[in-house]
């Protein structure tokens, strides 16, 4: 007496795995006669077909993220970019001052050296220092 097909049908109807389906030994004739899905549901409600509790691991443990080659994030250093931006800005302003003849060539060269050494924090700082020297 093989009831594997009935077990598979019951598992599909009740939405559980085949291994969790239990048939009561006394009512096997009723289970054999069950053909439709509704028959299986009725047998489950009457207690002829039972569902085993889930066995095994109860708690799902979250996997820790591993720090490997693809996960390492480099700390970005923006000092060089900041230096390039401020230097370009100050040099273009200095060229403009040279063209409008507000400074002479010696002061221009001196100011370029100070810009290269990051002596000026901003354009305003450059303007103020040039006004104080002129």
GROMACS elastic network, one bead per residue, 0.5 to 0.9 nm:
[ bonds ]
;  ai    aj funct       b0    kb
    2     5     6  0.79733   500
    2     6     6  0.88074   500
    3     6     6  0.52301   500
    3     7     6  0.61072   500
    3     8     6  0.86475   500
    3    28     6  0.89673   500
    3    31     6  0.83681   500
    3    32     6  0.74433   500
    4     8     6  0.61132   500
    4     9     6  0.86006   500
    4    18     6  0.88105   500
    5     8     6  0.50641   500
    5     9     6  0.61870   500
    5    10     6  0.85703   500
    6     9     6  0.50576   500
    6    10     6  0.60690   500
    6    11     6  0.85173   500
    6    31     6  0.74580   500
    6    32     6  0.75315   500
    6    34     6  0.79467   500
    6    35     6  0.81789   500
    6    40     6  0.85332   500
    7    10     6  0.50802   500
    7    11     6  0.60969   500
    7    12     6  0.86236   500
    7    18     6  0.63135   500
    7    19     6  0.86941   500
    7    21     6  0.65231   500
    7    22     6  0.82173   500
    7    23     6  0.83042   500
    8    11     6  0.50659   500
    8    12     6  0.62164   500
    8    13     6  0.86562   500
    8    17     6  0.83583   500
    8    18     6  0.58415   500
    8    21     6  0.86595   500
    9    12     6  0.51292   500
    9    13     6  0.61240   500
    9    14     6  0.85140   500
    9    18     6  0.87837   500
    9    36     6  0.88658   500
    9    37     6  0.75275   500
    9    40     6  0.79514   500
   10    13     6  0.51231   500
   10    14     6  0.59034   500
   10    15     6  0.81398   500
   10    16     6  0.83874   500
   10    18     6  0.79315   500
   10    21     6  0.72950   500
   10    37     6  0.77043   500
   10    40     6  0.60431   500
   10    41     6  0.79845   500
   10    44     6  0.87487   500
   10    49     6  0.82421   500
   11    14     6  0.53333   500
   11    15     6  0.56995   500
   11    16     6  0.50876   500
   11    17     6  0.55862   500
   11    18     6  0.52261   500
   11    19     6  0.84842   500
   11    20     6  0.78987   500
   11    21     6  0.65459   500
   12    15     6  0.52108   500
   12    16     6  0.67336   500
   12    17     6  0.77990   500
   12    18     6  0.81809   500
   13    16     6  0.81251   500
   13    37     6  0.64335   500
   13    38     6  0.88132   500
   13    40     6  0.75169   500
   13    41     6  0.74762   500
   14    17     6  0.88752   500
   14    40     6  0.85080   500
   14    41     6  0.75153   500
   14    44     6  0.86398   500
   14    51     6  0.87811   500
   16    19     6  0.84078   500
   16    20     6  0.67362   500
   16    21     6  0.77370   500
   16    51     6  0.80263   500
   17    20     6  0.55469   500
   17    21     6  0.72294   500
   18    21     6  0.56681   500
   19    22     6  0.80882   500
   19    52     6  0.82424   500
   20    50     6  0.82617   500
   20    51     6  0.54462   500
   20    53     6  0.72639   500
   20    54     6  0.76794   500
   21    49     6  0.70098   500
   21    50     6  0.60824   500
   21    52     6  0.63904   500
   22    48     6  0.84335   500
   22    49     6  0.57984   500
   22    50     6  0.50254   500
   22    51     6  0.59488   500
   22    52     6  0.68715   500
   23    26     6  0.87746   500
   23    27     6  0.79102   500
   23    28     6  0.73127   500
   23    31     6  0.79674   500
   23    48     6  0.61953   500
   23    50     6  0.63934   500
   23    51     6  0.88468   500
   24    27     6  0.59505   500
   24    28     6  0.69147   500
   24    47     6  0.82302   500
   24    48     6  0.54836   500
   24    49     6  0.64746   500
   24    50     6  0.77043   500
   25    28     6  0.58039   500
   25    48     6  0.86884   500
   26    29     6  0.81494   500
   26    48     6  0.86006   500
   27    30     6  0.55240   500
   27    31     6  0.66803   500
   27    32     6  0.89921   500
   27    48     6  0.65726   500
   28    31     6  0.50222   500
   28    32     6  0.62013   500
   28    33     6  0.87626   500
   28    48     6  0.85400   500
   29    32     6  0.50806   500
   29    33     6  0.64234   500
   29    34     6  0.88800   500
   30    33     6  0.52151   500
   30    34     6  0.64142   500
   30    43     6  0.82726   500
   30    48     6  0.85393   500
   31    34     6  0.51919   500
   31    35     6  0.85260   500
   31    39     6  0.86190   500
   31    40     6  0.78967   500
   31    43     6  0.76821   500
   31    48     6  0.79816   500
   31    49     6  0.82968   500
   32    35     6  0.78476   500
   33    39     6  0.87083   500
   34    37     6  0.81453   500
   34    38     6  0.85996   500
   34    39     6  0.52845   500
   34    40     6  0.63826   500
   34    43     6  0.84143   500
   35    38     6  0.84218   500
   35    39     6  0.65159   500
   35    40     6  0.77470   500
   36    39     6  0.52321   500
   36    40     6  0.67055   500
   36    41     6  0.89525   500
   37    40     6  0.51580   500
   37    41     6  0.63573   500
   37    42     6  0.87094   500
   38    41     6  0.50235   500
   38    42     6  0.61207   500
   38    43     6  0.85768   500
   39    42     6  0.51406   500
   39    43     6  0.61948   500
   39    44     6  0.86332   500
   40    43     6  0.51225   500
   40    44     6  0.61970   500
   40    45     6  0.87067   500
   40    49     6  0.78231   500
   41    44     6  0.50658   500
   41    45     6  0.62632   500
   41    46     6  0.86978   500
   41    49     6  0.86916   500
   42    45     6  0.50923   500
   42    46     6  0.62115   500
   42    47     6  0.86656   500
   42    48     6  0.89034   500
   43    46     6  0.50799   500
   43    47     6  0.62016   500
   43    48     6  0.52946   500
   43    49     6  0.58058   500
   43    50     6  0.88932   500
   44    47     6  0.51230   500
   44    48     6  0.58343   500
   44    50     6  0.62576   500
   44    51     6  0.85583   500
   45    48     6  0.77611   500
   45    49     6  0.79296   500
   45    50     6  0.88681   500
   46    49     6  0.78256   500
   47    50     6  0.61262   500
   52    55     6  0.83584   500
   54    57     6  0.87401   500
   54    58     6  0.83769   500
   55    58     6  0.77625   500
   57    60     6  0.73725   500
   63    66     6  0.89425   500
   65    71     6  0.89936   500
   66    71     6  0.78330   500
   67    70     6  0.78768   500
   67    71     6  0.55574   500
   67    72     6  0.64056   500
   68    71     6  0.53821   500
   68    72     6  0.64423   500
   69    72     6  0.58966   500
   70    73     6  0.83437   500
   73    76     6  0.88776   500
   77    80     6  0.74706   500
   77    81     6  0.84599   500
   78    81     6  0.52606   500
   78    82     6  0.61243   500
   78    83     6  0.85499   500
   79    82     6  0.51190   500
   79    83     6  0.60543   500
   79    84     6  0.86243   500
   80    83     6  0.50134   500
   80    84     6  0.61713   500
   80    85     6  0.86685   500
   81    84     6  0.51170   500
   81    85     6  0.62084   500
   81    86     6  0.86873   500
   82    85     6  0.52212   500
   82    86     6  0.62020   500
   82    87     6  0.84109   500
   83    86     6  0.54244   500
   83    87     6  0.59244   500
   83    88     6  0.85219   500
   83   118     6  0.77382   500
   84    87     6  0.51832   500
   84    88     6  0.60878   500
   84    89     6  0.85426   500
   85    88     6  0.54022   500
   85    89     6  0.62439   500
   85    90     6  0.87139   500
   86    89     6  0.51319   500
   86    90     6  0.61174   500
   86    91     6  0.85313   500
   86   115     6  0.87295   500
   86   118     6  0.87584   500
   86   120     6  0.88144   500
   86   121     6  0.79506   500
   86   122     6  0.70198   500
   86   123     6  0.81663   500
   87    90     6  0.52272   500
   87    91     6  0.60139   500
   87    92     6  0.85685   500
   87   115     6  0.64173   500
   87   116     6  0.71275   500
   87   118     6  0.79457   500
   88    91     6  0.51912   500
   88    92     6  0.61560   500
   88    93     6  0.85672   500
   89    92     6  0.54186   500
   89    93     6  0.63071   500
   89    94     6  0.86767   500
   89   122     6  0.87954   500
   89   123     6  0.74943   500
   90    93     6  0.50530   500
   90    94     6  0.60419   500
   90    95     6  0.86313   500
   90   112     6  0.87002   500
   90   115     6  0.71958   500
   90   120     6  0.85227   500
   90   122     6  0.76877   500
   90   123     6  0.60792   500
   90   126     6  0.75389   500
   91    95     6  0.61682   500
   91    96     6  0.85864   500
   91   111     6  0.89795   500
   91   112     6  0.71442   500
   91   115     6  0.77157   500
   92    95     6  0.50858   500
   92    96     6  0.62542   500
   92    97     6  0.87192   500
   93    96     6  0.50384   500
   93    97     6  0.62933   500
   93    98     6  0.86824   500
   93   123     6  0.78225   500
   94    97     6  0.50379   500
   94    98     6  0.62159   500
   94    99     6  0.87099   500
   94   103     6  0.87035   500
   94   108     6  0.69883   500
   94   111     6  0.79290   500
   94   112     6  0.80269   500
   94   126     6  0.87976   500
   95    99     6  0.62098   500
   95   100     6  0.86571   500
   95   108     6  0.81669   500
   96    99     6  0.51229   500
   96   100     6  0.62249   500
   96   101     6  0.84852   500
   96   102     6  0.89359   500
   97   100     6  0.51997   500
   97   101     6  0.60885   500
   97   102     6  0.54276   500
   97   103     6  0.62563   500
   97   108     6  0.86622   500
   98   102     6  0.61837   500
   98   103     6  0.55597   500
   98   104     6  0.66718   500
   98   105     6  0.74440   500
   98   108     6  0.70496   500
   99   102     6  0.77803   500
   99   103     6  0.86305   500
  100   103     6  0.81100   500
  101   104     6  0.67050   500
  102   134     6  0.85416   500
  103   106     6  0.82732   500
  103   107     6  0.62526   500
  103   108     6  0.65820   500
  103   130     6  0.82337   500
  103   134     6  0.77328   500
  104   107     6  0.55773   500
  104   108     6  0.61998   500
  104   109     6  0.88863   500
  105   109     6  0.62302   500
  105   110     6  0.86095   500
  106   109     6  0.52568   500
  106   110     6  0.62252   500
  106   111     6  0.86273   500
  107   111     6  0.60003   500
  107   112     6  0.85411   500
  107   130     6  0.86275   500
  107   133     6  0.89014   500
  108   111     6  0.51757   500
  108   112     6  0.62330   500
  108   113     6  0.88148   500
  109   112     6  0.51129   500
  109   113     6  0.64570   500
  109   114     6  0.88777   500
  110   113     6  0.53054   500
  110   114     6  0.65361   500
  110   115     6  0.88277   500
  111   114     6  0.50575   500
  111   115     6  0.61325   500
  111   116     6  0.86176   500
  111   126     6  0.84545   500
  111   130     6  0.84663   500
  112   115     6  0.50128   500
  112   116     6  0.61708   500
  112   117     6  0.86793   500
  113   116     6  0.51153   500
  113   117     6  0.63668   500
  113   118     6  0.87459   500
  113   119     6  0.86363   500
  114   117     6  0.50870   500
  114   118     6  0.62511   500
  114   119     6  0.50409   500
  114   120     6  0.71121   500
  115   119     6  0.55925   500
  115   120     6  0.60841   500
  115   126     6  0.87359   500
  116   119     6  0.74882   500
  117   120     6  0.83954   500
  118   121     6  0.70421   500
  119   126     6  0.88400   500
  120   123     6  0.75428   500
  120   124     6  0.87416   500
  120   125     6  0.58680   500
  120   126     6  0.58584   500
  120   129     6  0.87949   500
  121   124     6  0.82148   500
  121   125     6  0.61617   500
  121   126     6  0.78089   500
  122   125     6  0.51552   500
  122   126     6  0.64750   500
  122   127     6  0.88013   500
  123   126     6  0.50654   500
  123   127     6  0.62194   500
  123   128     6  0.86877   500
  124   127     6  0.50192   500
  124   128     6  0.61724   500
  124   129     6  0.86099   500
  125   128     6  0.52470   500
  125   129     6  0.62314   500
  125   130     6  0.86380   500
  126   129     6  0.52492   500
  126   130     6  0.61416   500
  126   131     6  0.86203   500
  127   130     6  0.51779   500
  127   131     6  0.61339   500
  127   132     6  0.86387   500
  128   131     6  0.51381   500
  128   132     6  0.61904   500
  128   133     6  0.86890   500
  129   132     6  0.51622   500
  129   133     6  0.62669   500
  129   134     6  0.87155   500
  130   133     6  0.51384   500
  130   134     6  0.61089   500
  131   134     6  0.51884   500
